[in-house]
Amino acid sequence: MPYFYRKATQMDKDAIFELYRRVMHAYISEIWGWDENWQANDFAAHFNPAGMTLVYKENALVGYAHIDDNMDTLFLRMMVIHPNHQRHGIGTHLLMSFIASGKEQAKPVSLEVFKLNTEAKHFYERHHFKVVGELLHSFVMSPSN
């Protein structure tokens, strides 16, 4: 059965947070420690369904991308793919859609990736992103072409 993509709605918030927790918990725990209340509050504060594309297989949420439109740039705030569905083209599809949105709107695109998430950094590099800045725990990346 193929994957299908749709825009998020307010009703998707809990399912998206559960997927976020499942995929990001280990990274966040290693960097700052996981504080459930802080994470839930921060997620709620930044939750913007208009900027989110969800990925489903059958009735299961298996991934999403969250894009912030910062007036003069598009920022990939988060891309999360369930581990059982990684390496099936979902991330590439979401990333190419993000880049295409930037081109359509004549806006540059960028993202951040945790330094310890070397697998994700390599994924972005394979898609022609390069490190253009560095923060304490993450790299800022933009397309090199």
Buried (B, 14 or more C-beta within 10 A) or exposed (E): EEBEBEEBEEEBBEBBBEBBBEBBEEBBEEBEEBEEEEBEEEBEEEBEBEBBBBBBBEEEBBBBBBBEBEEEBBBBBBBBBBEEBBEBEBBEBBBEBBBEBBEEEEBEBBBBBBBBBEEBBEBBBEBEBEBEEEEEBBBBBBBEE
